[in-house]
Amino acid sequence: MRLFERILGARFEALAPEVQALHRHAGIRQGEITLRASPVMQLFGFPPPCTDAPLWFGTREEENVAIWRRQIKDRELRSELWQAGELVVERMGLVTVTSELVIEAGVLSQVPKALRFADIPLPRVLWPRITAREWGAGGKYHFKIELRAPLVDFVLLAYEGWLAP
């Protein structure tokens, strides 16, 4: 059983079949991504803005840690995810986000519950506003992520796209 199956338990079956497939099977998938990354996020390794760019996404698990690798243009983004009770924790670079997994009408959302930068807990007022959704449509896995800057509310990072089965 893989990470999201372990965390969600019986609720996993409420996910759209395309989302279940992505989280149930390790491996490589390909698709497309449209991305807007602010200059700040580009300093953290995100690629410059692109539209309908090829996306390569690979997953594997080692000792209950999921490793996600994304190849967008010439950049590889890597994150590690693990379980913390009923929550999922994702670390990408200097940022670690702990989230609750919420399912509504087959759509999976991640609702942030804690955020750390360089292992320092940040007060909620300094968190970016994060929206993260996954759903299935047309036999494909779809995703949409957006991070808005705290206090000033401009888009730091926004990306969406799909992966083939």
C-alpha positions as a printed NumPy array, in Angstrom:
array([[  0.   ,   0.   ,   0.   ],
       [  1.386,   3.392,  -0.982],
       [  1.487,   6.667,   0.942],
       [ -1.86 ,   8.269,   0.057],
       [ -3.655,   4.911,   0.396],
       [ -2.208,   4.514,   3.908],
       [ -3.183,   8.034,   4.962],
       [ -6.688,   7.993,   3.474],
       [ -7.559,   4.403,   4.351],
       [-11.096,   3.507,   3.194],
       [-11.624,   7.097,   1.944],
       [ -9.116,   6.385,  -0.856],
       [-11.914,   4.657,  -2.816],
       [-13.825,   7.981,  -2.983],
       [-11.133,   9.458,  -5.255],
       [-11.628,   9.644,  -9.02 ],
       [-10.15 ,   6.517, -10.688],
       [ -7.416,   8.588, -12.397],
       [ -6.294,  10.015,  -9.032],
       [ -6.372,   6.55 ,  -7.447],
       [ -4.199,   5.201, -10.269],
       [ -1.577,   7.929,  -9.842],
       [ -1.317,   7.38 ,  -6.089],
       [ -1.571,   3.586,  -6.211],
       [  1.197,   2.806,  -8.72 ],
       [  4.822,   3.943,  -8.779],
       [  6.373,   4.731, -12.134],
       [  6.719,   7.357, -14.814],
       [  3.961,   9.337, -16.48 ],
       [  4.024,  12.041, -19.105],
       [  1.731,  14.959, -19.776],
       [  1.668,  18.725, -20.131],
       [  1.997,  21.645, -17.749],
       [  1.325,  25.371, -17.868],
       [  3.341,  27.249, -15.279],
       [  3.673,  30.813, -14.001],
       [  6.603,  31.283, -11.647],
       [  7.459,  34.638, -10.139],
       [ 11.126,  35.692, -10.175],
       [ 11.27 ,  34.754,  -6.474],
       [ 10.174,  31.184,  -7.241],
       [ 12.622,  30.975, -10.144],
       [ 15.39 ,  31.738,  -7.632],
       [ 14.206,  28.604,  -5.781],
       [ 14.668,  26.498,  -8.919],
       [ 11.313,  26.661, -10.671],
       [ 11.464,  27.061, -14.435],
       [ 10.405,  30.275, -16.155],
       [  6.768,  30.549, -17.265],
       [  5.659,  28.076, -19.93 ],
       [  2.447,  27.003, -21.643],
       [  1.571,  23.414, -22.536],
       [  5.173,  22.329, -21.918],
       [  6.051,  18.622, -21.786],
       [  5.995,  17.218, -18.256],
       [  7.693,  14.055, -17.035],
       [  6.596,  12.845, -13.585],
       [  8.126,   9.901, -11.756],
       [  7.306,   8.384,  -8.374],
       [  8.801,   5.728,  -6.157],
       [  8.714,   4.838,  -2.457],
       [ 11.626,   3.97 ,  -0.198],
       [ 11.064,   3.08 ,   3.46 ],
       [  7.631,   4.78 ,   3.57 ],
       [  8.923,   7.973,   1.929],
       [  7.496,   8.824,  -1.487],
       [  9.898,  10.515,  -3.886],
       [  8.319,  12.621,  -6.616],
       [ 10.423,  13.911,  -9.497],
       [  9.094,  16.352, -12.073],
       [ 10.95 ,  17.332, -15.225],
       [  9.739,  20.618, -16.747],
       [ 11.824,  22.031, -19.58 ],
       [ 15.437,  21.787, -18.362],
       [ 14.552,  21.756, -14.651],
       [ 14.001,  18.858, -12.327],
       [ 11.95 ,  19.438,  -9.21 ],
       [ 12.173,  16.795,  -6.487],
       [ 10.117,  16.401,  -3.359],
       [  9.846,  13.869,  -0.567],
       [  6.531,  13.014,   1.072],
       [  5.756,  11.022,   4.204],
       [  2.959,  10.346,   6.657],
       [  2.528,  12.182,   9.967],
       [ -0.506,  10.584,  11.583],
       [ -3.454,  11.422,   9.326],
       [ -1.503,  14.176,   7.53 ],
       [  0.923,  14.212,   4.605],
       [  4.221,  16.089,   4.803],
       [  5.984,  17.284,   1.652],
       [  9.495,  18.723,   1.573],
       [ 10.738,  20.489,  -1.551],
       [ 14.018,  22.301,  -1.105],
       [ 13.881,  24.56 ,   1.946],
       [ 10.094,  24.362,   2.329],
       [  8.157,  21.69 ,   4.241],
       [  4.356,  21.72 ,   4.183],
       [  2.17 ,  19.495,   6.355],
       [ -1.337,  19.082,   4.908],
       [ -4.661,  17.413,   5.515],
       [ -5.997,  15.367,   2.587],
       [ -9.61 ,  16.3  ,   1.853],
       [-11.836,  14.538,  -0.678],
       [-14.914,  16.177,  -2.142],
       [-16.801,  14.713,  -5.13 ],
       [-13.747,  12.639,  -6.139],
       [-11.415,  15.672,  -6.039],
       [ -8.415,  15.528,  -3.701],
       [ -7.322,  18.762,  -2.03 ],
       [ -4.391,  19.338,   0.266],
       [ -5.162,  21.808,   3.051],
       [ -2.018,  23.189,   4.739],
       [ -1.801,  22.742,   8.51 ],
       [  1.864,  23.695,   9.115],
       [  4.678,  25.262,   7.133],
       [  8.408,  25.317,   7.779],
       [ 11.153,  27.215,   5.963],
       [ 14.693,  25.902,   6.497],
       [ 13.209,  23.789,   9.333],
       [ 11.921,  26.902,  11.113],
       [  8.154,  26.877,  11.778],
       [  6.485,  29.902,  10.235],
       [  3.542,  31.687,  11.856],
       [  0.356,  31.4  ,   9.801],
       [  0.45 ,  35.094,   8.878],
       [  3.645,  34.395,   6.875],
       [  2.308,  31.336,   5.008],
       [  1.573,  31.688,   1.339],
       [ -2.048,  30.897,   0.525],
       [ -1.832,  27.445,  -1.062],
       [ -4.476,  25.783,  -3.211],
       [ -3.7  ,  22.228,  -4.339],
       [ -6.263,  20.079,  -6.176],
       [ -6.153,  16.763,  -8.08 ],
       [ -8.98 ,  15.246, -10.123],
       [ -9.726,  12.923, -12.997],
       [-11.326,  13.82 , -16.335],
       [-11.263,  12.219, -19.753],
       [ -9.163,   9.311, -18.49 ],
       [ -6.346,  11.67 , -17.41 ],
       [ -5.077,  12.79 , -14.013],
       [ -5.364,  16.59 , -13.671],
       [ -3.776,  18.95 , -11.134],
       [ -3.834,  22.63 , -10.25 ],
       [ -1.56 ,  24.286,  -7.676],
       [ -1.385,  27.953,  -6.716],
       [  0.703,  29.793,  -4.138],
       [ -0.131,  33.41 ,  -3.331],
       [  2.19 ,  35.623,  -1.324],
       [  1.169,  36.344,   2.253],
       [ -0.002,  39.842,   3.084],
       [  0.234,  41.227,  -0.503],
       [ -1.654,  38.364,  -2.239],
       [  0.159,  38.203,  -5.586],
       [  0.778,  34.904,  -7.388],
       [  4.157,  33.437,  -6.47 ],
       [  3.581,  30.206,  -8.375],
       [  0.711,  28.708, -10.344],
       [  0.757,  25.549, -12.385],
       [ -1.759,  23.183, -13.839],
       [ -1.786,  20.327, -16.253],
       [ -2.424,  16.65 , -16.769],
       [ -0.715,  13.29 , -16.849],
       [ -1.626,  10.363, -19.078],
       [ -2.359,   6.987, -17.445]])
